[in-house]
Amino acid sequence: MRTIDPDGKSSKLTGSCSGDECVGVANFCDGDDEAFPSRKWNSRRRGLALPLVLWSIAFLAGLVVLVAGIVGDWIAAETRAEKVFRARQLALSGIALGLSPQIKPGDPLLKNGRQETEGFEVKLSDESGKLNPNFWITQNNRDVFIRLFESWNVDDELRDAAIDGLVDWVDGDDFRSLHGAERGEYEAAGRPGFPANRPLLNTRELEAVLGMDEVLAAQEDWRSFFTVWYNGKINIQYASAPLLEALAELTPEQCRALFELRAGPDAIEGSEDDVKFESIEEAAGLIGASGKSLEELEAFFDVAGSVRRIESTGFCNGIKHKIVVISPENSGGQIMNWEEE
């Protein structure tokens, strides 16, 4: 055996062991790991500790980023929901104003706040200035549709298919019109259960009528031409230039003259100072329409009727919410239709 003297040198030491007891001292040698197995194990543990610590740090950092992202998304979603709620509340405030018969287009109350922050804006118009397909189908008047679709540059074949398809949708029988579609045609197109065989309930149903899709595609804002809420001839007091030009062949100059008369001195249609026409003949005479144009005005237009359309848009820090309400004029707040988008 070896011993270590005070000078740091090793020397051999002998001894004997009997049973569990050992006499003497174990061999010692400088740098000998075999003599110290715990030293070797400690060295390995120190070697493993550093990667383990680094991995733990990376894991915790990733966990923090993940939690922060989840919390951030949740906060953003909650913030947006609050903005949507607030925008809707503001839009409802606009609807409440629009339902009042004392409020007219151009009233400063119809605009409140700013779009960049918070507020609402209300647009008032009239559904009586649009074309009701239900009314003209029940009148067996195809000419109104022919003139309108021709102004959209729709060819004759597509035009006839659309008109007959609309007739078959509205009428109450199963007899197919010449170019129309009844149950067999709808089933073949993969749309069983149609046509409805009843009047249109809203203008969106026009898209469901076989043959109408290609016609409607020819006019991007086709919904602005139609209504189902006013049942009668088109009110010239609120009719648009495209309808007047298509159906009565008025010139752009005649349309501008009509609009200036309708709007009155404040140049705002629907306000108190508007010129109210007593008859189609009076309106035609004021804008210089006669002959064929007068006949067409009398055939498709009238001076009566009013159904208020209220479009209220609420704003809240970049979020918009729009509500559209249809209400008969001076009905005390009666609502015929309510849509939100």
C-alpha positions as a printed NumPy array, in Angstrom:
array([[  0.   ,   0.   ,   0.   ],
       [  1.034,   3.661,  -0.455],
       [  0.881,   6.511,   1.973],
       [  1.258,  10.2  ,   1.377],
       [  3.985,  11.835,   3.339],
       [  3.919,  15.456,   4.443],
       [  5.906,  16.421,   1.371],
       [  3.066,  15.284,  -0.919],
       [  4.811,  12.142,  -2.049],
       [  3.088,   8.81 ,  -2.038],
       [  4.449,   5.801,  -0.239],
       [  3.383,   2.245,   0.049],
       [  1.393,   1.184,   3.069],
       [  0.648,  -2.336,   3.933],
       [ -2.217,  -3.585,   5.922],
       [ -4.577,  -6.414,   6.256],
       [ -8.341,  -6.838,   6.115],
       [-10.348,  -9.316,   8.022],
       [-14.084,  -9.605,   7.384],
       [-15.718,  -6.151,   7.328],
       [-12.788,  -4.536,   9.061],
       [ -9.727,  -3.253,   7.355],
       [ -6.396,  -2.683,   8.989],
       [ -4.296,  -0.031,   7.447],
       [ -5.098,   2.667,   4.983],
       [ -6.354,   2.425,   1.444],
       [ -4.093,   3.151,  -1.465],
       [ -3.918,   6.84 ,  -2.321],
       [ -2.55 ,   8.255,  -5.51 ],
       [ -2.636,  11.812,  -6.928],
       [ -5.284,  12.132,  -9.693],
       [ -6.44 ,   8.559,  -9.368],
       [-10.304,   8.597, -10.1  ],
       [-10.466,   4.909,  -9.527],
       [ -9.49 ,   5.56 ,  -5.951],
       [-12.334,   8.176,  -5.774],
       [-15.427,   6.964,  -7.784],
       [-17.592,   9.76 ,  -6.308],
       [-15.24 ,  12.304,  -7.866],
       [-15.891,  10.786, -11.272],
       [-19.689,  10.851, -10.745],
       [-19.642,  14.445,  -9.552],
       [-17.722,  15.401, -12.66 ],
       [-20.362,  13.798, -14.867],
       [-23.177,  15.513, -12.999],
       [-21.542,  18.878, -13.464],
       [-21.263,  18.124, -17.18 ],
       [-25.   ,  17.346, -17.464],
       [-26.173,  20.305, -15.394],
       [-25.319,  23.053, -17.886],
       [-27.354,  21.682, -20.862],
       [-30.203,  20.899, -18.488],
       [-30.22 ,  24.477, -17.205],
       [-30.052,  25.867, -20.735],
       [-32.909,  23.615, -21.846],
       [-35.004,  24.703, -18.852],
       [-34.374,  28.357, -19.657],
       [-35.362,  27.828, -23.291],
       [-38.493,  25.919, -22.269],
       [-39.567,  28.607, -19.824],
       [-38.87 ,  31.336, -22.384],
       [-41.01 ,  29.501, -24.958],
       [-43.745,  29.018, -22.39 ],
       [-43.728,  32.712, -21.56 ],
       [-43.959,  33.634, -25.258],
       [-46.831,  31.154, -25.758],
       [-48.762,  32.415, -22.753],
       [-48.13 ,  36.004, -23.777],
       [-49.469,  35.241, -27.279],
       [-52.585,  33.54 , -25.91 ],
       [-53.235,  36.364, -23.483],
       [-52.6  ,  38.925, -26.229],
       [-55.058,  37.212, -28.588],
       [-57.636,  36.987, -25.818],
       [-57.235,  40.664, -24.986],
       [-57.472,  41.588, -28.683],
       [-60.624,  39.462, -29.091],
       [-62.191,  40.973, -25.998],
       [-61.272,  44.466, -27.167],
       [-62.782,  43.875, -30.604],
       [-65.943,  42.419, -29.067],
       [-66.295,  45.528, -26.941],
       [-65.861,  47.726, -30.015],
       [-68.451,  45.728, -31.976],
       [-70.88 ,  46.015, -29.068],
       [-70.291,  49.747, -28.818],
       [-70.629,  50.237, -32.59 ],
       [-73.942,  48.364, -32.531],
       [-75.214,  50.491, -29.655],
       [-74.379,  53.619, -31.63 ],
       [-76.103,  52.223, -34.735],
       [-79.205,  51.541, -32.636],
       [-79.178,  55.164, -31.529],
       [-79.243,  56.155, -35.18 ],
       [-82.176,  53.82 , -35.873],
       [-84.139,  55.379, -33.013],
       [-83.631,  58.793, -34.596],
       [-84.484,  57.584, -38.088],
       [-87.798,  56.117, -36.935],
       [-88.973,  59.526, -35.795],
       [-91.206,  61.165, -38.436],
       [-89.89 ,  64.56 , -37.343],
       [-86.399,  63.651, -38.543],
       [-85.845,  64.373, -42.237],
       [-82.848,  63.869, -44.552],
       [-80.261,  66.556, -43.943],
       [-81.04 ,  66.883, -40.24 ],
       [-77.743,  67.502, -38.371],
       [-78.802,  64.949, -35.748],
       [-78.291,  62.18 , -38.317],
       [-74.524,  62.528, -37.906],
       [-72.918,  62.18 , -34.513],
       [-69.264,  61.915, -33.547],
       [-66.481,  60.912, -35.914],
       [-65.779,  57.763, -37.91 ],
       [-62.185,  57.678, -36.666],
       [-63.307,  57.465, -33.036],
       [-66.952,  56.954, -32.06 ],
       [-70.249,  58.   , -33.568],
       [-72.975,  57.082, -36.035],
       [-74.291,  58.175, -39.4  ],
       [-77.842,  57.695, -40.654],
       [-78.991,  57.701, -44.278],
       [-82.708,  58.08 , -45.004],
       [-84.169,  57.047, -48.372],
       [-87.46 ,  55.711, -49.709],
       [-88.305,  52.241, -50.983],
       [-91.19 ,  53.552, -53.108],
       [-88.638,  54.772, -55.647],
       [-87.703,  51.185, -56.544],
       [-89.205,  48.423, -58.668],
       [-91.221,  45.701, -56.903],
       [-91.023,  42.456, -58.953],
       [-94.047,  40.993, -57.148],
       [-96.24 ,  43.901, -58.191],
       [-95.253,  43.867, -61.855],
       [-95.524,  40.073, -62.166],
       [-99.058,  40.135, -60.76 ],
       [-99.825,  42.931, -63.253],
       [-98.627,  40.637, -66.081],
       [-96.285,  43.409, -67.141],
       [-93.16 ,  41.996, -68.78 ],
       [-92.238,  45.241, -70.478],
       [-90.854,  46.788, -67.299],
       [-88.359,  43.921, -66.953],
       [-87.505,  43.905, -70.654],
       [-86.616,  47.597, -70.584],
       [-84.618,  47.289, -67.371],
       [-82.582,  44.258, -68.449],
       [-81.912,  45.747, -71.867],
       [-80.415,  48.783, -70.136],
       [-78.058,  46.31 , -68.403],
       [-77.013,  44.969, -71.839],
       [-78.474,  41.521, -71.19 ],
       [-79.101,  39.502, -74.372],
       [-82.637,  38.428, -75.306],
       [-82.234,  34.751, -74.421],
       [-80.981,  35.395, -70.901],
       [-83.541,  38.148, -70.429],
       [-86.499,  35.894, -71.385],
       [-85.241,  33.051, -69.176],
       [-84.943,  35.415, -66.216],
       [-88.407,  36.916, -66.663],
       [-90.116,  33.532, -67.141],
       [-88.19 ,  32.113, -64.198],
       [-89.415,  34.978, -62.06 ],
       [-93.005,  34.377, -63.212],
       [-92.757,  30.695, -62.267],
       [-91.317,  31.601, -58.864],
       [-94.115,  34.028, -57.999],
       [-97.157,  32.278, -59.472],
       [-98.949,  29.602, -57.468],
       [-99.051,  26.817, -60.058],
       [-96.673,  24.155, -61.375],
       [-97.083,  25.045, -65.053],
       [-93.748,  25.953, -66.579],
       [-93.477,  29.15 , -68.599],
       [-91.865,  28.915, -72.047],
       [-88.37 ,  29.786, -70.837],
       [-88.994,  29.361, -67.121],
       [-88.354,  26.728, -64.481],
       [-90.618,  24.685, -62.227],
       [-89.86 ,  21.861, -59.792],
       [-88.363,  19.522, -62.395],
       [-85.837,  22.096, -63.558],
       [-84.885,  23.027, -59.992],
       [-84.435,  19.358, -59.026],
       [-82.263,  18.801, -62.077],
       [-80.187,  21.789, -60.966],
       [-79.724,  20.206, -57.54 ],
       [-82.116,  22.553, -55.768],
       [-85.154,  20.508, -54.721],
       [-88.067,  22.267, -53.067],
       [-88.096,  25.247, -55.417],
       [-89.585,  27.401, -56.842],
       [-91.422,  28.902, -53.882],
       [-94.646,  29.558, -55.853],
       [-95.278,  32.679, -53.807],
       [-94.236,  36.337, -53.903],
       [-90.634,  37.202, -53.102],
       [-90.112,  37.81 , -49.385],
       [-86.953,  39.871, -49.878],
       [-84.794,  41.   , -52.772],
       [-82.084,  38.41 , -51.975],
       [-84.465,  35.687, -53.162],
       [-83.955,  36.948, -56.704],
       [-80.578,  35.184, -56.627],
       [-82.367,  31.862, -56.059],
       [-84.505,  32.176, -59.209],
       [-83.174,  30.002, -62.011],
       [-82.13 ,  32.18 , -64.92 ],
       [-81.702,  35.33 , -62.843],
       [-78.103,  34.785, -61.753],
       [-76.511,  35.772, -65.069],
       [-78.802,  38.782, -65.391],
       [-78.011,  40.045, -61.9  ],
       [-74.307,  39.533, -62.568],
       [-74.603,  42.158, -65.303],
       [-75.411,  44.854, -62.717],
       [-73.169,  45.048, -59.658],
       [-75.574,  47.134, -57.55 ],
       [-78.728,  45.353, -58.73 ],
       [-80.251,  45.403, -55.238],
       [-80.591,  49.183, -55.439],
       [-83.157,  48.728, -58.235],
       [-85.569,  46.404, -56.398],
       [-87.796,  46.312, -53.346],
       [-90.532,  44.104, -51.935],
       [-91.711,  46.622, -49.328],
       [-93.648,  49.048, -51.507],
       [-96.437,  47.597, -53.621],
       [-97.232,  49.862, -56.535],
       [-95.807,  51.819, -59.42 ],
       [-92.441,  53.49 , -58.902],
       [-92.75 ,  56.827, -57.112],
       [-91.164,  59.464, -59.34 ],
       [-90.488,  61.546, -56.232],
       [-87.761,  59.07 , -55.228],
       [-86.886,  57.185, -58.439],
       [-83.206,  56.925, -59.409],
       [-81.688,  58.15 , -62.671],
       [-80.957,  54.596, -63.971],
       [-84.627,  53.626, -63.563],
       [-85.887,  56.84 , -65.152],
       [-83.507,  56.493, -68.09 ],
       [-84.217,  52.779, -68.586],
       [-88.005,  52.83 , -68.238],
       [-89.018,  56.282, -69.488],
       [-86.074,  57.037, -71.759],
       [-85.395,  60.341, -70.038],
       [-82.163,  62.063, -70.958],
       [-79.47 ,  62.721, -68.322],
       [-80.346,  66.426, -68.548],
       [-84.027,  65.735, -67.847],
       [-83.053,  63.547, -64.892],
       [-80.841,  66.288, -63.432],
       [-83.65 ,  68.833, -63.835],
       [-86.052,  66.456, -62.08 ],
       [-83.642,  65.895, -59.182],
       [-83.067,  69.618, -58.728],
       [-86.811,  70.193, -58.546],
       [-87.317,  67.308, -56.154],
       [-84.536,  68.442, -53.816],
       [-85.739,  72.039, -53.483],
       [-83.621,  75.032, -52.469],
       [-81.541,  73.117, -49.906],
       [-80.545,  70.505, -52.549],
       [-81.409,  67.682, -50.114],
       [-84.026,  65.185, -51.265],
       [-86.623,  64.219, -48.705],
       [-86.439,  67.458, -46.714],
       [-89.266,  69.886, -45.994],
       [-88.639,  72.218, -48.953],
       [-88.883,  69.528, -51.638],
       [-91.215,  70.091, -54.574],
       [-94.087,  67.605, -54.31 ],
       [-95.518,  66.65 , -57.692],
       [-99.295,  66.427, -57.897],
       [-99.28 ,  64.222, -60.996],
       [-96.995,  62.558, -63.535],
       [-98.17 ,  65.088, -66.118],
       [-96.967,  67.937, -63.915],
       [-93.565,  66.335, -63.376],
       [-93.178,  65.583, -67.08 ],
       [-94.121,  69.134, -68.043],
       [-91.577,  70.639, -65.64 ],
       [-88.704,  68.701, -67.218],
       [-89.884,  68.871, -70.808],
       [-90.85 ,  65.208, -71.227],
       [-93.596,  64.543, -73.746],
       [-94.803,  62.061, -76.322],
       [-93.392,  58.572, -75.78 ],
       [-91.518,  59.575, -72.636],
       [-94.731,  60.877, -71.074],
       [-96.545,  57.645, -71.955],
       [-93.798,  55.584, -70.376],
       [-93.722,  57.753, -67.276],
       [-97.453,  57.234, -66.861],
       [-97.094,  53.483, -67.428],
       [-94.371,  52.829, -64.873],
       [-94.386,  55.761, -62.419],
       [-96.674,  57.456, -59.937],
       [-96.509,  60.318, -57.426],
       [-97.869,  58.456, -54.405],
       [-96.486,  56.206, -51.71 ],
       [-93.699,  56.289, -49.16 ],
       [-91.818,  53.598, -47.234],
       [-88.846,  54.847, -45.259],
       [-85.513,  53.048, -45.436],
       [-83.177,  53.764, -42.528],
       [-79.507,  52.822, -42.824],
       [-77.644,  53.469, -39.599],
       [-73.903,  52.77 , -39.283],
       [-72.196,  52.89 , -35.902],
       [-68.435,  53.487, -35.604],
       [-66.065,  52.605, -32.781],
       [-62.319,  52.986, -33.317],
       [-62.175,  51.323, -36.711],
       [-65.107,  48.905, -36.217],
       [-68.367,  49.424, -38.119],
       [-71.819,  47.964, -37.555],
       [-74.69 ,  48.64 , -39.954],
       [-78.414,  48.228, -39.325],
       [-81.043,  48.626, -42.06 ],
       [-84.679,  49.083, -41.067],
       [-87.746,  49.433, -43.318],
       [-90.616,  51.41 , -41.825],
       [-93.788,  52.855, -43.374],
       [-93.764,  56.644, -43.395],
       [-95.487,  58.185, -40.361],
       [-96.256,  54.755, -38.904],
       [-95.238,  55.589, -35.366],
       [-92.183,  53.329, -35.392],
       [-93.698,  50.269, -37.083],
       [-90.955,  48.045, -38.501],
       [-91.45 ,  45.937, -41.637],
       [-87.916,  44.561, -41.84 ],
       [-84.681,  44.601, -39.822],
       [-81.238,  43.562, -41.097],
       [-77.78 ,  43.856, -39.543],
       [-74.364,  43.534, -41.104]])
